[in-house]
Amino acid sequence: MKTAVLGASLLAVGAVLMFTGVLPADAALAVADRVWPILLFVIAITVVTELAAEAELFRVVAEKAAGWGLGRTWVLWLLVIAIAVLCTMFLSLDTTAVLLTPVVVLLTRHVGLPPFPFALTTVWLANTASLLLPVSNLTNLLAQHALGGISPVQFATIMWAPAIAAIVVPVVVIGVVFRRELSGRYQPGRSVPAGDRVLLITSAIVTVALLPALVSGVAVWIPALAAAIVLIVVFAIRQRATLRFSLVPWQLVLLASGLFLVVETGHVLGLTTLLSAASGHGESPVDLLQLAAVGAGGSNLVNNLPAYLALEPVAGSPLRIAALLIGVNAGPLVTPWASLATLLWHARLTGLGVEVRWSKYLLLGLVVVPLTVIASAFALSWLG
């Protein structure tokens, strides 16, 4: 609800700015034309993943992983890493934070393992693994537009090296810090059959079919919307009570819409000039690292979405936009509000009775963020 209130407030501010002429109408219309496909994709993919979760798809996959782990904790952890990375890349970071986190926590409890290392893995990778594809993060979809609407393959060609670094570094840090918790063995629990196999199988087929469609080069809102419609129809037949308005991420849409208007007003009033000095201009390794660091700092001060929107005009080239994405995607691991995914992750953990001390989270973030941003920025410079 706090997100909705903030979003509504920002929209109201944006309306006042337009009414008073501070934000020109043509600038506001240009923003709307740019973001409506992105917001439609966010709505559609959220509905798909929420319904897939209702069909118990993520739980079944996690229970299969427990069996594939062969009773070894570190093997199970590696499988959770693989699931989190794939889920983030193709279904977005919010899916990993919101839907995969509770499944992973319940899985670890089911087999008698401490949940925090696994939960921390999901939230860190929800952020850092979101660099490779446009659909992985809302910031990536904005960057794809700024890059002239390049294809997912072209996007991945730029981002593959920093994406690998941004996955490997946090995994190594967790492996070192929690080496004791991740050693030893566990007893795989007994699998629980899905409540409705038709919904489970349909959700699995739709999700698997959706993955290649999202990287096919077609505007991503089209296959996502088609997948959402298919699942809505099937659920309407099999389990109508599941279809509720809360499936739609309207709070996130309100917040994003308000941020778009307010930040665009900032650009009109000269924000770009102010940020240009801090973020540099060149494409040398140091220049790219400078921009990535500013993006990471801005994300942890305010939030990664307004940080990206504010800094995008000073990026100015594919390499610099990639560096900015490193900062705003792999950098928001220090403060709770740095990314919406982190706040959603914490809310899910609280609901499950898992205690997270923000002081511990902050200290771990202060270790992993510099290592991740530096490694990813230099990977971009040397290999991207």
C-alpha positions as a LaTeX table, in Angstrom:
\begin{tabular}{lrrr}
\hline
Residue & $x$ (\AA) & $y$ (\AA) & $z$ (\AA) \\
\hline
Met1 & 0.00 & 0.00 & 0.00 \\
Lys2 & 2.92 & 2.35 & 0.70 \\
Thr3 & 4.04 & 1.81 & $-2.89$ \\
Ala4 & 0.57 & 2.75 & $-4.15$ \\
Val5 & 0.44 & 5.89 & $-2.01$ \\
Leu6 & 3.88 & 6.97 & $-3.20$ \\
Gly7 & 2.98 & 6.25 & $-6.82$ \\
Ala8 & $-0.31$ & 8.13 & $-6.59$ \\
Ser9 & 1.48 & 11.07 & $-4.96$ \\
Leu10 & 4.08 & 11.18 & $-7.72$ \\
Leu11 & 1.37 & 11.01 & $-10.38$ \\
Ala12 & $-0.43$ & 13.89 & $-8.68$ \\
Val13 & 2.81 & 15.89 & $-8.66$ \\
Gly14 & 3.29 & 15.07 & $-12.35$ \\
Ala15 & $-0.25$ & 16.23 & $-13.13$ \\
Val16 & 0.38 & 19.53 & $-11.33$ \\
Leu17 & 3.65 & 19.99 & $-13.21$ \\
Met18 & 1.87 & 19.45 & $-16.54$ \\
Phe19 & $-1.05$ & 21.72 & $-15.59$ \\
Thr20 & 1.33 & 24.52 & $-14.62$ \\
Gly21 & 3.41 & 24.09 & $-17.78$ \\
Val22 & 6.62 & 23.09 & $-15.96$ \\
Leu23 & 6.46 & 19.76 & $-17.78$ \\
Pro24 & 5.49 & 20.42 & $-21.42$ \\
Ala25 & 2.62 & 18.30 & $-22.72$ \\
Asp26 & 4.68 & 16.98 & $-25.66$ \\
Ala27 & 7.39 & 15.75 & $-23.27$ \\
Ala28 & 4.79 & 13.96 & $-21.14$ \\
Leu29 & 3.22 & 12.38 & $-24.24$ \\
Ala30 & 6.65 & 11.24 & $-25.43$ \\
Val31 & 7.22 & 9.54 & $-22.07$ \\
Ala32 & 3.81 & 7.85 & $-22.25$ \\
Asp33 & 4.50 & 6.62 & $-25.79$ \\
Arg34 & 7.80 & 5.17 & $-24.64$ \\
Val35 & 6.65 & 3.40 & $-21.50$ \\
Trp36 & 3.21 & 1.95 & $-22.25$ \\
Pro37 & 4.60 & $-1.22$ & $-23.92$ \\
Ile38 & 6.98 & $-1.68$ & $-20.97$ \\
Leu39 & 4.25 & $-1.34$ & $-18.36$ \\
Leu40 & 1.95 & $-3.64$ & $-20.33$ \\
Phe41 & 4.71 & $-6.26$ & $-20.36$ \\
Val42 & 5.20 & $-5.87$ & $-16.61$ \\
Ile43 & 1.48 & $-6.41$ & $-16.02$ \\
Ala44 & 1.28 & $-9.43$ & $-18.34$ \\
Ile45 & 4.41 & $-11.21$ & $-17.09$ \\
Thr46 & 3.34 & $-10.67$ & $-13.49$ \\
Val47 & $-0.03$ & $-12.27$ & $-14.16$ \\
Val48 & 1.70 & $-15.21$ & $-15.88$ \\
Thr49 & 4.11 & $-15.84$ & $-13.02$ \\
Glu50 & 1.47 & $-15.35$ & $-10.31$ \\
Leu51 & $-0.83$ & $-17.88$ & $-11.99$ \\
Ala52 & 2.06 & $-20.29$ & $-12.54$ \\
Ala53 & 2.81 & $-20.02$ & $-8.83$ \\
Glu54 & $-0.87$ & $-20.67$ & $-8.02$ \\
Ala55 & $-0.59$ & $-23.81$ & $-10.16$ \\
Glu56 & 2.38 & $-24.80$ & $-7.93$ \\
Leu57 & 4.84 & $-24.83$ & $-10.81$ \\
Phe58 & 7.67 & $-23.23$ & $-8.80$ \\
Arg59 & 7.09 & $-25.52$ & $-5.82$ \\
Val60 & 7.22 & $-28.62$ & $-7.99$ \\
Val61 & 10.44 & $-27.47$ & $-9.66$ \\
Ala62 & 12.00 & $-26.76$ & $-6.25$ \\
Glu63 & 11.01 & $-30.19$ & $-4.93$ \\
Lys64 & 12.54 & $-31.79$ & $-8.01$ \\
Ala65 & 15.71 & $-29.82$ & $-7.29$ \\
Ala66 & 15.78 & $-31.27$ & $-3.78$ \\
Gly67 & 15.86 & $-34.72$ & $-5.32$ \\
Trp68 & 18.49 & $-33.75$ & $-7.89$ \\
Gly69 & 20.69 & $-32.39$ & $-5.08$ \\
Leu70 & 21.50 & $-35.99$ & $-4.07$ \\
Gly71 & 21.39 & $-35.05$ & $-0.40$ \\
Arg72 & 24.36 & $-32.66$ & $-0.64$ \\
Thr73 & 23.70 & $-29.11$ & 0.52 \\
Trp74 & 26.13 & $-27.42$ & $-1.86$ \\
Val75 & 24.63 & $-29.24$ & $-4.85$ \\
Leu76 & 21.14 & $-28.11$ & $-3.84$ \\
Trp77 & 22.47 & $-24.56$ & $-3.45$ \\
Leu78 & 23.94 & $-24.69$ & $-6.98$ \\
Leu79 & 20.58 & $-25.84$ & $-8.30$ \\
Val80 & 18.86 & $-22.93$ & $-6.52$ \\
Ile81 & 21.41 & $-20.62$ & $-8.16$ \\
Ala82 & 20.59 & $-22.06$ & $-11.59$ \\
Ile83 & 16.83 & $-21.70$ & $-11.02$ \\
Ala84 & 17.21 & $-18.14$ & $-9.70$ \\
Val85 & 19.39 & $-17.11$ & $-12.65$ \\
Leu86 & 17.03 & $-18.57$ & $-15.26$ \\
Cys87 & 13.95 & $-17.20$ & $-13.50$ \\
Thr88 & 15.49 & $-13.72$ & $-13.33$ \\
Met89 & 16.75 & $-13.70$ & $-16.89$ \\
Phe90 & 13.49 & $-14.77$ & $-18.51$ \\
Leu91 & 10.74 & $-13.88$ & $-16.02$ \\
Ser92 & 12.25 & $-10.76$ & $-14.38$ \\
Leu93 & 13.86 & $-10.01$ & $-11.04$ \\
Asp94 & 10.55 & $-9.39$ & $-9.29$ \\
Thr95 & 9.43 & $-12.93$ & $-10.09$ \\
Thr96 & 12.53 & $-14.32$ & $-8.43$ \\
Ala97 & 12.17 & $-12.07$ & $-5.40$ \\
Val98 & 8.44 & $-12.52$ & $-4.90$ \\
Leu99 & 7.63 & $-16.05$ & $-6.09$ \\
Leu100 & 10.84 & $-18.04$ & $-5.93$ \\
Thr101 & 11.95 & $-16.81$ & $-2.49$ \\
Pro102 & 9.08 & $-18.37$ & $-0.50$ \\
Val103 & 9.44 & $-21.62$ & $-2.44$ \\
Val104 & 13.16 & $-21.76$ & $-1.62$ \\
Val105 & 12.55 & $-20.97$ & 2.06 \\
Leu106 & 9.88 & $-23.66$ & 2.37 \\
Leu107 & 12.15 & $-26.09$ & 0.54 \\
Thr108 & 15.06 & $-25.53$ & 2.93 \\
Arg109 & 12.78 & $-25.96$ & 5.92 \\
His110 & 11.39 & $-29.11$ & 4.35 \\
Val111 & 14.85 & $-30.68$ & 4.19 \\
Gly112 & 16.14 & $-29.17$ & 7.46 \\
Leu113 & 18.57 & $-26.53$ & 6.14 \\
Pro114 & 19.06 & $-22.90$ & 7.29 \\
Pro115 & 17.01 & $-20.68$ & 4.96 \\
Phe116 & 18.98 & $-17.42$ & 5.05 \\
Pro117 & 21.91 & $-18.34$ & 2.72 \\
Phe118 & 19.43 & $-19.61$ & 0.14 \\
Ala119 & 17.13 & $-16.60$ & 0.57 \\
Leu120 & 20.07 & $-14.20$ & 0.25 \\
Thr121 & 21.11 & $-16.03$ & $-2.92$ \\
Thr122 & 17.70 & $-15.41$ & $-4.48$ \\
Val123 & 17.59 & $-11.67$ & $-3.73$ \\
Trp124 & 21.18 & $-10.99$ & $-4.76$ \\
Leu125 & 20.77 & $-12.92$ & $-8.00$ \\
Ala126 & 17.36 & $-11.36$ & $-8.59$ \\
Asn127 & 19.25 & $-8.09$ & $-8.93$ \\
Thr128 & 22.65 & $-9.05$ & $-10.34$ \\
Ala129 & 21.45 & $-11.75$ & $-12.77$ \\
Ser130 & 19.13 & $-9.23$ & $-14.43$ \\
Leu131 & 21.75 & $-7.85$ & $-16.83$ \\
Leu132 & 21.63 & $-10.24$ & $-19.78$ \\
Leu133 & 18.21 & $-9.79$ & $-21.44$ \\
Pro134 & 15.79 & $-6.88$ & $-21.86$ \\
Val135 & 12.99 & $-8.76$ & $-20.09$ \\
Ser136 & 15.09 & $-9.34$ & $-16.97$ \\
Asn137 & 14.58 & $-5.86$ & $-15.54$ \\
Leu138 & 12.45 & $-2.79$ & $-16.16$ \\
Thr139 & 15.66 & $-0.76$ & $-16.46$ \\
Asn140 & 16.79 & $-3.06$ & $-19.28$ \\
Leu141 & 13.57 & $-2.47$ & $-21.21$ \\
Leu142 & 14.13 & 1.26 & $-20.88$ \\
Ala143 & 17.73 & 0.82 & $-22.04$ \\
Gln144 & 16.62 & $-1.30$ & $-25.00$ \\
His145 & 14.43 & 1.58 & $-26.11$ \\
Ala146 & 17.30 & 4.04 & $-25.62$ \\
Leu147 & 19.48 & 1.80 & $-27.77$ \\
Gly148 & 17.08 & 2.08 & $-30.68$ \\
Gly149 & 15.00 & $-1.01$ & $-29.94$ \\
Ile150 & 17.82 & $-3.51$ & $-30.54$ \\
Ser151 & 16.96 & $-7.20$ & $-30.49$ \\
Pro152 & 17.43 & $-9.34$ & $-27.37$ \\
Val153 & 20.37 & $-11.07$ & $-29.08$ \\
Gln154 & 22.06 & $-7.74$ & $-29.78$ \\
Phe155 & 21.37 & $-6.67$ & $-26.20$ \\
Ala156 & 22.91 & $-9.88$ & $-24.86$ \\
Thr157 & 25.95 & $-9.41$ & $-27.13$ \\
Ile158 & 26.71 & $-6.19$ & $-25.26$ \\
Met159 & 25.84 & $-7.46$ & $-21.79$ \\
Trp160 & 27.08 & $-11.07$ & $-21.68$ \\
Ala161 & 30.47 & $-10.41$ & $-20.08$ \\
Pro162 & 29.28 & $-8.11$ & $-17.26$ \\
Ala163 & 26.29 & $-10.42$ & $-16.74$ \\
Ile164 & 28.57 & $-13.38$ & $-16.08$ \\
Ala165 & 30.73 & $-11.34$ & $-13.69$ \\
Ala166 & 27.63 & $-10.05$ & $-11.88$ \\
Ile167 & 26.47 & $-13.63$ & $-11.28$ \\
Val168 & 29.81 & $-15.18$ & $-10.34$ \\
Val169 & 30.99 & $-12.58$ & $-7.81$ \\
Pro170 & 27.93 & $-12.67$ & $-5.49$ \\
Val171 & 27.86 & $-16.48$ & $-5.69$ \\
Val172 & 31.53 & $-16.66$ & $-4.63$ \\
Val173 & 30.93 & $-14.23$ & $-1.77$ \\
Ile174 & 27.97 & $-16.25$ & $-0.47$ \\
Gly175 & 29.92 & $-19.48$ & $-0.89$ \\
Val176 & 32.77 & $-18.10$ & 1.23 \\
Val177 & 30.71 & $-16.34$ & 3.89 \\
Phe178 & 28.28 & $-19.25$ & 4.38 \\
Arg179 & 30.65 & $-22.12$ & 3.64 \\
Arg180 & 29.73 & $-23.93$ & 6.86 \\
Glu181 & 25.98 & $-23.67$ & 6.33 \\
Leu182 & 26.36 & $-24.88$ & 2.73 \\
Ser183 & 28.43 & $-27.93$ & 3.58 \\
Gly184 & 27.12 & $-31.27$ & 4.79 \\
Arg185 & 24.14 & $-33.33$ & 3.77 \\
Tyr186 & 20.34 & $-33.30$ & 4.01 \\
Gln187 & 17.49 & $-35.74$ & 3.69 \\
Pro188 & 15.24 & $-35.05$ & 0.69 \\
Gly189 & 11.63 & $-34.73$ & 1.81 \\
Arg190 & 8.69 & $-36.47$ & 0.20 \\
Ser191 & 7.16 & $-34.63$ & $-2.77$ \\
Val192 & 3.58 & $-33.41$ & $-2.50$ \\
Pro193 & 1.37 & $-33.87$ & $-5.58$ \\
Ala194 & 0.00 & $-30.72$ & $-7.22$ \\
Gly195 & $-3.61$ & $-29.89$ & $-6.42$ \\
Asp196 & $-4.68$ & $-29.57$ & $-10.08$ \\
Arg197 & $-2.48$ & $-31.32$ & $-12.62$ \\
Val198 & $-4.23$ & $-29.66$ & $-15.56$ \\
Leu199 & $-3.28$ & $-26.22$ & $-14.25$ \\
Leu200 & 0.24 & $-27.39$ & $-13.45$ \\
Ile201 & 0.85 & $-28.90$ & $-16.89$ \\
Thr202 & $-0.75$ & $-25.96$ & $-18.69$ \\
Ser203 & 1.34 & $-23.47$ & $-16.70$ \\
Ala204 & 4.50 & $-25.43$ & $-17.41$ \\
Ile205 & 3.78 & $-25.56$ & $-21.16$ \\
Val206 & 2.93 & $-21.86$ & $-21.33$ \\
Thr207 & 6.02 & $-20.86$ & $-19.35$ \\
Val208 & 8.38 & $-23.03$ & $-21.40$ \\
Ala209 & 6.87 & $-21.74$ & $-24.65$ \\
Leu210 & 7.13 & $-18.16$ & $-23.40$ \\
Leu211 & 10.90 & $-18.26$ & $-22.77$ \\
Pro212 & 12.05 & $-18.41$ & $-26.44$ \\
Ala213 & 9.25 & $-16.04$ & $-27.45$ \\
Leu214 & 10.64 & $-13.36$ & $-25.13$ \\
Val215 & 14.00 & $-13.42$ & $-26.91$ \\
Ser216 & 12.64 & $-13.87$ & $-30.44$ \\
Gly217 & 12.78 & $-10.17$ & $-31.29$ \\
Val218 & 9.01 & $-9.69$ & $-31.18$ \\
Ala219 & 7.91 & $-6.87$ & $-28.88$ \\
Val220 & 7.95 & $-8.63$ & $-25.51$ \\
Trp221 & 4.51 & $-7.44$ & $-24.44$ \\
Ile222 & 2.91 & $-9.47$ & $-27.24$ \\
Pro223 & 3.95 & $-13.02$ & $-26.17$ \\
Ala224 & 3.62 & $-12.08$ & $-22.48$ \\
Leu225 & 0.05 & $-10.85$ & $-23.03$ \\
Ala226 & $-0.80$ & $-13.94$ & $-25.07$ \\
Ala227 & 0.53 & $-16.20$ & $-22.31$ \\
Ala228 & $-1.43$ & $-14.27$ & $-19.68$ \\
Ile229 & $-4.66$ & $-14.61$ & $-21.68$ \\
Val230 & $-4.18$ & $-18.38$ & $-22.11$ \\
Leu231 & $-3.65$ & $-18.89$ & $-18.38$ \\
Ile232 & $-6.52$ & $-16.59$ & $-17.45$ \\
Val233 & $-8.88$ & $-18.61$ & $-19.67$ \\
Val234 & $-7.70$ & $-21.94$ & $-18.24$ \\
Phe235 & $-7.95$ & $-20.68$ & $-14.65$ \\
Ala236 & $-11.41$ & $-19.24$ & $-15.37$ \\
Ile237 & $-12.50$ & $-22.75$ & $-16.32$ \\
Arg238 & $-10.65$ & $-24.71$ & $-13.64$ \\
Gln239 & $-10.21$ & $-22.36$ & $-10.66$ \\
Arg240 & $-12.09$ & $-19.10$ & $-11.14$ \\
Ala241 & $-11.58$ & $-17.88$ & $-7.55$ \\
Thr242 & $-7.86$ & $-17.47$ & $-8.25$ \\
Leu243 & $-8.56$ & $-14.67$ & $-10.73$ \\
Arg244 & $-8.51$ & $-11.53$ & $-8.61$ \\
Phe245 & $-7.48$ & $-7.94$ & $-9.16$ \\
Ser246 & $-4.45$ & $-8.33$ & $-6.87$ \\
Leu247 & $-2.77$ & $-10.40$ & $-9.60$ \\
Val248 & $-2.19$ & $-7.12$ & $-11.46$ \\
Pro249 & 0.86 & $-5.20$ & $-10.15$ \\
Trp250 & $-1.06$ & $-1.93$ & $-10.12$ \\
Gln251 & 1.01 & $-0.48$ & $-7.26$ \\
Leu252 & 4.22 & $-0.93$ & $-9.27$ \\
Val253 & 2.57 & 0.56 & $-12.37$ \\
Leu254 & 1.46 & 3.61 & $-10.36$ \\
Leu255 & 4.94 & 4.07 & $-8.90$ \\
Ala256 & 6.73 & 3.67 & $-12.22$ \\
Ser257 & 4.34 & 6.05 & $-14.01$ \\
Gly258 & 4.81 & 8.72 & $-11.36$ \\
Leu259 & 8.59 & 8.34 & $-11.41$ \\
Phe260 & 8.67 & 8.67 & $-15.20$ \\
Leu261 & 6.84 & 12.00 & $-15.06$ \\
Val262 & 8.80 & 13.47 & $-12.15$ \\
Val263 & 12.23 & 12.49 & $-13.50$ \\
Glu264 & 11.32 & 13.78 & $-16.97$ \\
Thr265 & 10.47 & 17.10 & $-15.33$ \\
Gly266 & 13.92 & 17.04 & $-13.74$ \\
His267 & 15.50 & 16.67 & $-17.16$ \\
Val268 & 13.47 & 19.59 & $-18.48$ \\
Leu269 & 14.74 & 21.70 & $-15.58$ \\
Gly270 & 18.42 & 20.86 & $-16.15$ \\
Leu271 & 19.04 & 17.64 & $-14.20$ \\
Thr272 & 21.09 & 16.23 & $-17.08$ \\
Thr273 & 23.66 & 19.01 & $-16.88$ \\
Leu274 & 24.02 & 18.54 & $-13.13$ \\
Leu275 & 24.61 & 14.78 & $-13.39$ \\
Ser276 & 26.92 & 14.97 & $-16.38$ \\
Ala277 & 29.85 & 16.22 & $-14.32$ \\
Ala278 & 29.53 & 13.43 & $-11.77$ \\
Ser279 & 29.18 & 10.60 & $-14.27$ \\
Gly280 & 31.97 & 11.45 & $-16.71$ \\
His281 & 31.93 & 11.23 & $-20.48$ \\
Gly282 & 34.38 & 8.67 & $-21.91$ \\
Glu283 & 34.43 & 4.93 & $-22.56$ \\
Ser284 & 37.74 & 3.99 & $-20.95$ \\
Pro285 & 37.60 & 1.32 & $-18.22$ \\
Val286 & 37.83 & 4.04 & $-15.56$ \\
Asp287 & 35.11 & 6.14 & $-17.21$ \\
Leu288 & 32.76 & 3.17 & $-17.42$ \\
Leu289 & 33.48 & 2.27 & $-13.81$ \\
Gln290 & 32.76 & 5.86 & $-12.78$ \\
Leu291 & 29.33 & 5.79 & $-14.41$ \\
Ala292 & 28.54 & 2.36 & $-12.96$ \\
Ala293 & 29.57 & 3.56 & $-9.51$ \\
Val294 & 27.37 & 6.65 & $-9.76$ \\
Gly295 & 24.46 & 4.42 & $-10.83$ \\
Ala296 & 25.06 & 2.08 & $-7.89$ \\
Gly297 & 25.33 & 4.98 & $-5.46$ \\
Gly298 & 22.17 & 6.61 & $-6.79$ \\
Ser299 & 20.29 & 3.31 & $-6.56$ \\
Asn300 & 21.19 & 2.84 & $-2.91$ \\
Leu301 & 20.39 & 6.46 & $-2.08$ \\
Val302 & 16.97 & 6.57 & $-3.73$ \\
Asn303 & 16.06 & 3.54 & $-5.87$ \\
Asn304 & 17.44 & 1.95 & $-9.03$ \\
Leu305 & 14.57 & 3.00 & $-11.31$ \\
Pro306 & 14.80 & 6.78 & $-10.73$ \\
Ala307 & 18.60 & 6.43 & $-10.71$ \\
Tyr308 & 18.48 & 4.92 & $-14.21$ \\
Leu309 & 15.96 & 7.45 & $-15.49$ \\
Ala310 & 18.02 & 10.35 & $-14.16$ \\
Leu311 & 21.33 & 9.10 & $-15.58$ \\
Glu312 & 20.21 & 7.70 & $-18.95$ \\
Pro313 & 20.65 & 11.01 & $-20.85$ \\
Val314 & 24.28 & 11.32 & $-19.70$ \\
Ala315 & 25.15 & 7.78 & $-20.83$ \\
Gly316 & 24.96 & 8.55 & $-24.54$ \\
Ser317 & 26.44 & 5.38 & $-26.08$ \\
Pro318 & 25.80 & 1.62 & $-25.95$ \\
Leu319 & 28.86 & 0.97 & $-23.76$ \\
Arg320 & 27.96 & 3.73 & $-21.34$ \\
Ile321 & 24.32 & 2.62 & $-21.13$ \\
Ala322 & 25.63 & $-0.89$ & $-20.37$ \\
Ala323 & 27.83 & 0.56 & $-17.62$ \\
Leu324 & 24.85 & 2.40 & $-16.18$ \\
Leu325 & 22.87 & $-0.85$ & $-16.15$ \\
Ile326 & 25.68 & $-2.50$ & $-14.20$ \\
Gly327 & 25.34 & 0.18 & $-11.55$ \\
Val328 & 21.55 & 0.17 & $-11.27$ \\
Asn329 & 21.05 & $-3.61$ & $-11.63$ \\
Ala330 & 24.05 & $-5.12$ & $-9.83$ \\
Gly331 & 24.59 & $-2.23$ & $-7.41$ \\
Pro332 & 21.35 & $-2.01$ & $-5.35$ \\
Leu333 & 22.37 & $-4.54$ & $-2.70$ \\
Val334 & 23.14 & $-2.26$ & 0.24 \\
Thr335 & 20.00 & $-0.40$ & 1.33 \\
Pro336 & 16.55 & $-2.02$ & 1.64 \\
Trp337 & 14.91 & 0.46 & $-0.73$ \\
Ala338 & 17.57 & 0.27 & $-3.46$ \\
Ser339 & 15.31 & $-1.94$ & $-5.57$ \\
Leu340 & 11.65 & $-2.80$ & $-5.31$ \\
Ala341 & 12.60 & $-6.48$ & $-5.60$ \\
Thr342 & 14.50 & $-6.27$ & $-2.31$ \\
Leu343 & 11.53 & $-4.76$ & $-0.48$ \\
Leu344 & 9.22 & $-7.41$ & $-1.91$ \\
Trp345 & 11.72 & $-10.12$ & $-0.93$ \\
His346 & 11.85 & $-8.86$ & 2.64 \\
Ala347 & 8.07 & $-8.73$ & 2.87 \\
Arg348 & 7.85 & $-12.37$ & 1.78 \\
Leu349 & 10.49 & $-13.44$ & 4.32 \\
Thr350 & 8.71 & $-11.58$ & 7.10 \\
Gly351 & 5.49 & $-13.35$ & 6.22 \\
Leu352 & 7.33 & $-16.68$ & 6.47 \\
Gly353 & 8.84 & $-15.84$ & 9.84 \\
Val354 & 12.42 & $-15.54$ & 8.57 \\
Glu355 & 14.28 & $-12.79$ & 10.40 \\
Val356 & 16.55 & $-10.55$ & 8.33 \\
Arg357 & 18.68 & $-8.00$ & 10.15 \\
Trp358 & 19.13 & $-5.03$ & 7.85 \\
Ser359 & 22.47 & $-4.28$ & 9.53 \\
Lys360 & 23.78 & $-7.66$ & 8.40 \\
Tyr361 & 22.31 & $-7.19$ & 4.93 \\
Leu362 & 23.94 & $-3.76$ & 4.65 \\
Leu363 & 27.37 & $-5.02$ & 5.73 \\
Leu364 & 27.25 & $-7.93$ & 3.29 \\
Gly365 & 26.14 & $-5.52$ & 0.57 \\
Leu366 & 29.06 & $-3.20$ & 1.27 \\
Val367 & 31.34 & $-6.17$ & 0.61 \\
Val368 & 29.69 & $-7.56$ & $-2.52$ \\
Val369 & 28.65 & $-4.38$ & $-4.36$ \\
Pro370 & 32.14 & $-2.89$ & $-4.95$ \\
Leu371 & 33.50 & $-6.30$ & $-6.01$ \\
Thr372 & 30.56 & $-6.94$ & $-8.35$ \\
Val373 & 30.44 & $-3.48$ & $-9.93$ \\
Ile374 & 34.20 & $-3.35$ & $-10.47$ \\
Ala375 & 34.36 & $-6.86$ & $-11.95$ \\
Ser376 & 31.36 & $-6.23$ & $-14.21$ \\
Ala377 & 32.57 & $-2.82$ & $-15.39$ \\
Phe378 & 35.97 & $-4.15$ & $-16.36$ \\
Ala379 & 34.41 & $-7.21$ & $-17.97$ \\
Leu380 & 32.32 & $-4.84$ & $-20.07$ \\
Ser381 & 35.38 & $-2.79$ & $-21.01$ \\
Trp382 & 37.64 & $-5.69$ & $-21.89$ \\
Leu383 & 35.23 & $-8.34$ & $-23.21$ \\
Gly384 & 31.94 & $-6.61$ & $-24.02$ \\
\hline
\end{tabular}
